[in-house]
Amino acid sequence: MIPSNFLKVSDIAEDGNDGELDLTIADVRPEELRSDGEPRTKWVLYFKEHERGLVLNTTNLRALAKICGSDLSEDWIGKRVRLFVTPVQFKSEMVDAIRIKAAAPTDLRFVGPSAAAVDEIPA
């Protein structure tokens, strides 16, 4: 069997990552792929941390635009996203699919209360 160049549900669910994977967008570009024997241009998302790309469907394209705050794919480079597996309806059955949401923040430093937030007790 020839290994795929693109991410599959099984790639996201492996390695004990609970079906979620946080990645940094390295590139997004249109590629000509075959679907039902016909060539079709699809957008493919590539990541710094993974060698395989993610072929984007309309749902994931819209999610990316919302997460990144832009419809321009060049604005997506460097953004962190979380890929996750969820059941979706495909034709007449439920199947697992890869979806995209915002990644968890990585900078969780504690910042103490401001001086204005500290109540002073009068003497």
URDA-V291602 format. One record per residue. N is the residue number from 0. RES is the residue in three letters. SS is DSSP state (a for helix, b for strand, c for the rest). OMEGA is omega in whole degrees, -180 to 180 (* if undefined). Layout:
n={N/N}
res={RES/RES}
ss={SS/SS}
omega={OMEGA/OMEGA}
//
This chain:
n={0/1/2/3/4/5/6/7/8/9/10/11/12/13/14/15/16/17/18/19/20/21/22/23/24/25/26/27/28/29/30/31/32/33/34/35/36/37/38/39/40/41/42/43/44/45/46/47/48/49/50/51/52/53/54/55/56/57/58/59/60/61/62/63/64/65/66/67/68/69/70/71/72/73/74/75/76/77/78/79/80/81/82/83/84/85/86/87/88/89/90/91/92/93/94/95/96/97/98/99/100/101/102/103/104/105/106/107/108/109/110/111/112/113/114/115/116/117/118/119/120/121/122}
res={MET/ILE/PRO/SER/ASN/PHE/LEU/LYS/VAL/SER/ASP/ILE/ALA/GLU/ASP/GLY/ASN/ASP/GLY/GLU/LEU/ASP/LEU/THR/ILE/ALA/ASP/VAL/ARG/PRO/GLU/GLU/LEU/ARG/SER/ASP/GLY/GLU/PRO/ARG/THR/LYS/TRP/VAL/LEU/TYR/PHE/LYS/GLU/HIS/GLU/ARG/GLY/LEU/VAL/LEU/ASN/THR/THR/ASN/LEU/ARG/ALA/LEU/ALA/LYS/ILE/CYS/GLY/SER/ASP/LEU/SER/GLU/ASP/TRP/ILE/GLY/LYS/ARG/VAL/ARG/LEU/PHE/VAL/THR/PRO/VAL/GLN/PHE/LYS/SER/GLU/MET/VAL/ASP/ALA/ILE/ARG/ILE/LYS/ALA/ALA/ALA/PRO/THR/ASP/LEU/ARG/PHE/VAL/GLY/PRO/SER/ALA/ALA/ALA/VAL/ASP/GLU/ILE/PRO/ALA}
ss={c/c/c/c/c/b/c/c/a/a/a/a/c/c/c/c/c/c/c/b/b/b/b/b/b/b/b/b/b/b/b/b/b/b/b/c/c/b/b/b/b/b/b/b/b/b/b/c/c/c/c/c/b/b/b/c/c/a/a/a/a/a/a/a/a/a/a/a/c/c/c/c/a/a/a/a/c/c/c/b/b/b/b/b/b/b/b/b/b/b/c/c/b/b/b/b/b/b/b/b/b/b/c/c/c/c/c/c/c/c/c/c/c/c/a/a/a/c/c/c/c/c/c}
omega={-180/179/-179/173/-173/180/176/178/-178/177/-178/-175/-177/175/175/-179/177/176/177/-178/177/-176/178/-179/179/-176/171/-176/176/177/177/-180/178/176/-176/178/-179/176/178/176/179/174/180/-180/178/-173/177/-171/-176/-177/-178/177/176/176/-174/171/-178/-180/-179/175/179/178/179/179/180/-180/-175/178/-178/173/-178/-175/179/177/-177/-177/179/179/177/178/175/172/179/-179/179/177/178/176/175/-173/-176/-178/177/178/175/179/175/175/-176/171/179/177/176/178/-179/-179/-176/180/177/174/-178/-179/177/-180/-179/-177/-178/178/175/178/-179/-179/*}
//
